[in-house]
Amino acid sequence: MNRDHVFTSREVEALIAKGQTIVVSEKRVLRLDGWLDRHPGGRLAVMHMVGRDATDEINIYHSQKTLRIMSKYCIGRIEGPWTNFTPPIRGGTFRPIEENDTSSEEDDFGSDTSSLSESSATSFEVSSHSAVYEWQADALKSSASATIKRTQARTSDSDAQSDCHWSAETYTERTMQKELLKDLRDYPSLSPETQRSITRKYQQLHQTAKDEGFYDCPYIEYGKEIARYSTLFAVFIVALRAEWYITSAVFLGLFWHQIMFTAHDAGHMAITHNFVTDSLIGMFIADFCCGLSIGWWKSSHNVHHLVTNHPEHDPDIQNIPLFATCPAYFKSISSSYYDGFTFAWDSAADFAVRYQQYTYYPVMGLARFNLYVLSWGHLLSRRSVNLGAASWTRPTEIAFMACYWFLFGYLLLWRSIPTWSLRVAFVLVSHVITAPLHVQITLSHWATSTADLGDAESFPQRQLRTTMDVACPRWLDFVHGGLQFQAVHHLFPRVPRHNLRRLQPLVRAFCKDVGIEYKILGFVDGNKEVLGRLGEVAGQVEMLIKCQKFMAQTGESGLH
């Protein structure tokens, strides 16, 4: 196809309807069918961008070398602003072009454009894009307001239990719409002019980050990291040989806790910015030293970054039946990450989520065991199969993880520790010690918004709306491993973590300029915020159960 061909929105829609993987970037139309199974970050990361202008996502996550490779998939270009489609993986529907259908020569926004002259087409397109996004924002507000008004009509100040007179479905919808209305009120308008302004300023900030050397890795800092890791590992070995088994377990856990921060850097290609080198670093640390699949982590984490805190799509918050961070899970959602698996809201969830603010820390202490299961589940599934330049990653990971279990399971636990009671204690202590890492991971997202503001929302606004930073003094940075700068990291995922503190003031200034809240709390207050959110959802579950009991006892629908 001619790369100079100017595509209309209708033509792109028709290509997607045929099953083609079409993404817009830098005004270019990319057909990524041939890239889908070769993408080292996984298929899902690409599928979530289908039909969208993914300029920011593509530029922020990829090196110049990768961008040049992707340019080979260009099949044409667009002119003027682009209205995002909802990707098929998120439920978007697309219409093919039927025979004698003339709409392929026009952008179809629900208006009859056949009478427009060629000279007026561009102005119509711009105004139509504005109309569509304004309509989407108004529709979100109207829907949320209508839901709340319907339920408020049943509420009286004298009846403290009136909430339970709603149906479970109505109560759930009302609770979700409250958060949606709050975000629509507290964040910049979804109008195309506002969101384009935010995007433009974000792109300027990104250029500044590149020009001022924030992407340059300070290797001396990794020299300090290696010294710390080596010290922790040496103390673990010395204590083990001295038969101080519990002390040895503590230092092994601390070693795991610290070294995984560098695996996170490598997974984002934030160390050398070279795919092979950073992948090998990540595999050595995650798979060989820690028994966790860096491939699983990248597959999950890349999706998390693109659809942060979306209940149906972000695997990092899909923890039913143990935890629910929002009422959307009350409706038994299907996960796009887990191939349509339904997280059913059942009696187990009713019970567990009511106590989640109390089970949060104990579960975080045992979370590493779940990561073993997820890692092997990924490596033994077709999802871990990569083609092209990444085809070597799966067998290498399997070999590295087999080595880990030989060293940890056989040589350490079986051969070096004499009794079963000590073996069990060693495993529990070494794994519980890593709990702060899991708390740190959840801290920046579990207390932030899960509302979906639709396809009109820009990439930077979505990231800042669903992410929170954690304040700490510079000398404690090694404890948090850069994960305390999650808002900055989500805007610039390939910036080495040792540069994030220097980049933070620029992000603060950007947020002030565009009117987006920059959320930051201390570690203790952040924990309180997460526990508060878990307690809030637990209270909503209590009310949900009351609604269900009321409907069962009275037979009322709760809809009137």
Secondary structure, 3 states (H helix, E strand, C coil): CCCCCECCHHHHHHHHHCCCCEEEECCEEEECHHHHCCCCCCHHHHHCCCCCECHHHHHHHCCHHHHHHHHHHEEEECCCCCCCCCCHHHCCCCCCCCCCCHHHHCCCCCCCCCCCCHHHHHHHHHHHHHHHHHHHHHHHHHHHHHHHHHHHCCCCCCCCCHHHHCCHHHHHHHHHHHHHHHHHHHCCCCCHHHHHHHHHHHHHHHHHHHHCCCCCCCHHHHHHHHHHHHHHHHHHHHHHHCCCHHHHHHHHHHHHHHHHHHHHHHHCCCCCCCHHHHHHHHHHHHHHHCCCCHHHHHHHHHHHHHCCCCCCCCHHHCCCCCCCCCHHHHHCCEECCCCCEECCCCHHHHHHHCCHHHHHHHHHHHHHHHHHHHHHHHHCCHHHCCCHHHCCHHHHHHHHHHHHHHHHHHHHHHHHCCCHHHHHHHHHHHHHCCHHHHHHHHHCCCCCCCCCCCCCCCHHHHHHHCCCEEECCHHHHHHHCCHHHHHHHHHCCCCCHHHHHHHHHHHHHHHHHHCCCCCEEEHHHHHHHHHHHHHHHHHHHHHHHHHHHHHHHHCCCCCC
